[in-house]
Amino acid sequence: MIELYFTPTPNGHKISIMLEEIGAVYRLIKMDMLKGDHLTAQYRRINPNARLPAIVDHDPIGSGLPLPVFESGAILLYLAEKSGQLLPVDPRRRTQAQQWLMWQMASFGPMQGQAHHFIRYAPEGQTYPVERYRNETIRLLHVLNGRLSDEPYLAGEYSIADIATWPWARAVRAIGLALDEYPAVSRWFETIGNRPAVIAGTDVKNPANLSSARPILTDEQWSNLFGQNMLSAPLR
Ligand SMILES: N[C@@H](CCC(=O)N[C@@H](CS)C(=O)NCC(=O)O)C(=O)O
């Protein structure tokens, strides 16, 4: 059995989709970031970086003690290796899947994540970071559209690279961008969105908030999301 420490964000949905795709037996543990569930000493033993998602596999690859895994890209690679699914066998395709997974983890997710932060959460009026990260997200959507104009999926066949990227493509609407302007992305987005495992991993069990409205947070909620000064505290 796998425990999934989860919040319904793009990074969380990568893993709920993957677990549904491979037919894993899992228990979803809902974490409330606004309450600081991810900052507790108990959770930081699973993910010392105090971010979501993370998993604990109680029947791990290679047997032995329960295995915690954090970083959504590492979790996808782990589950692909364990299940023997969704990472191409062909070495060229496998490298492409890993390459696009790293692209999502290093660029499409983090740059867009900063765009969400400055557009929806940070004090208003900061035009430089808003433009910087929105433009970078637009540039990355063009990169994605180029790749998907040449191939049906990022590694030619459906893989963990698509699972990592799809929830972030879905999230662009919350920062005022539309996929219609990227025809190859739109085609790919719709095809993947119709997969039963993707529907089960997202809208049915764990709906995301894709609204572009600015959330109103209390000081405590803000501190739990962005303050993070307790990270310097020792584990108890
Ligand atoms: N690179 C990490 C990013 C994880 C991440 O930033 N998760 C967000 C939720 S999507 C989070 O935990 N935010 C809480 C915070 O920043 O305190 C991954 O892909 O797992």
The ligand as a Tripos MOL2 file, in Angstrom:
@<TRIPOS>MOLECULE
LIG
   20    19     1     0     0
SMALL
NO_CHARGES

@<TRIPOS>ATOM
      1 N1          9.5840   20.4680   -6.8180 N.3       1 LIG1
      2 C1          8.5650   20.0880   -5.8740 C.3       1 LIG1
      3 C2          7.6490   21.2480   -5.6480 C.3       1 LIG1
      4 C3          6.6850   20.9820   -4.5320 C.3       1 LIG1
      5 C4          5.8870   22.2090   -4.1240 C.2       1 LIG1
      6 O1          6.3510   23.3510   -4.1940 O.2       1 LIG1
      7 N2          4.6750   21.9450   -3.6770 N.am      1 LIG1
      8 C5          3.7870   22.9960   -3.2410 C.3       1 LIG1
      9 C6          2.3630   22.5760   -3.5210 C.3       1 LIG1
     10 S1          2.1250   22.3380   -5.2390 S.3       1 LIG1
     11 C7          3.9330   23.1950   -1.7570 C.2       1 LIG1
     12 O2          4.1620   22.2590   -1.0340 O.2       1 LIG1
     13 N3          3.7770   24.4170   -1.3010 N.am      1 LIG1
     14 C8          3.7960   24.7110    0.0960 C.3       1 LIG1
     15 C9          4.7580   25.7670    0.4590 C.2       1 LIG1
     16 O3          5.3510   26.3700   -0.4380 O.co2     1 LIG1
     17 O4          4.9300   25.9680    1.6640 O.co2     1 LIG1
     18 C10         7.7980   18.8840   -6.4240 C.2       1 LIG1
     19 O5          7.6340   18.8260   -7.6310 O.co2     1 LIG1
     20 O6          7.4040   18.0000   -5.6430 O.co2     1 LIG1
@<TRIPOS>BOND
     1     1     2 1
     2     2     3 1
     3     2    18 1
     4     3     4 1
     5     4     5 1
     6     5     6 2
     7     5     7 1
     8     7     8 1
     9     8     9 1
    10     8    11 1
    11     9    10 1
    12    11    12 2
    13    11    13 1
    14    13    14 1
    15    14    15 1
    16    15    16 2
    17    15    17 1
    18    18    19 2
    19    18    20 1
@<TRIPOS>SUBSTRUCTURE
     1 LIG1         1 GROUP 0 **** ****
